[in-house]
Amino acid sequence: MKQRGFFTDTTLCIGCKACEVACKEWNQLPDDGFRFTGMSYDNTVELGASTWRHVAFIERPVPLGGQETGLGNFSWLFMSDVCKHCARAGCLESCPTGAIVRTEFDSVFVQPDVCNGCGYCVVSCPFGVIDRRADDGVAWKCTLCYDRQKDDLEPACAKACPTDSIKFGDLLELRLIAEQRVQDLHTRGVTEAYLYGADPASQPGTEGLNAFFLLVDKPEVYNLPRDPVAPANRSETGWATLAVAGLGMVAAAIGAVWSTRR
């Protein structure tokens, strides 16, 4: 299995949305509605069934790198978000029909002709990535451009990115590139730079992400969970809680019988 994925460097993103457009064009995705969202320049708002790449515009009353600029005590953060293609994917584990599979490139792929629209995958994704489309009820998300990969082409979003913010390739190579980038930024004074999801040990709830990010603020600022967990990882805790609850009910029943007999 060839482990391929994305490394998205948010410090290189300029918010141009070329990745969004390329993704929609290649995958023939419907528009998200031509309406005013009130979310700055963010017209797509979030990932969903028709938005597989989402560029977030984040305004902060904090200067980047601790240095005030011509804008004063203020900075923009841009981030092109996407499905993480988790090593342990909650959507895949919860799918009852086998519609969601792991490809030979280690990506997570939804087979639309097998999906029955139950929505279990939607509530099982800790990142809120996957969703059902209103017109057909089928769950959709990023495929890591599986069709392009089979022809040895990079995904449309990475191909279109003018600043090379989105890098695609072998995961091990991407992690080395990402670590070097963080070191370079620290040398330049951007000491808040760090990697999110690059090290599988840092994401025990999902056992690693095949799409990871370089961030300069807390994950929550980018609408990312601090500790994402695939629901199946909580099963032991759930069974333990159920067992304790069961013992409690038995004890209460015995107590009630004993009290009645007295």
Secondary structure, 3 states (H helix, E strand, C coil): CCCEEEEEECCCCCCCCHHHHHHHHHHCCCCCCCCCCCCCCCCCCCCCCCCCEEEEEEEECCCHHHCCECCECCEEEEEEEECCCCCCCHHHHHCCCCCEEECCCCCEEECCCCCCCCCHHHHHCCCCCCEECCCCCCEECCCCCHHHHHCCCCCHHHHHCCCCCEEEEEHHHHHHHHHHHHHHHHHCCCCCCEEECCCHHHCCCCCCCCEEEEECCCHHHHCCCCCCCCHHHHHHHHHHHHHHHHHHHHHHHHHHHHHHHC
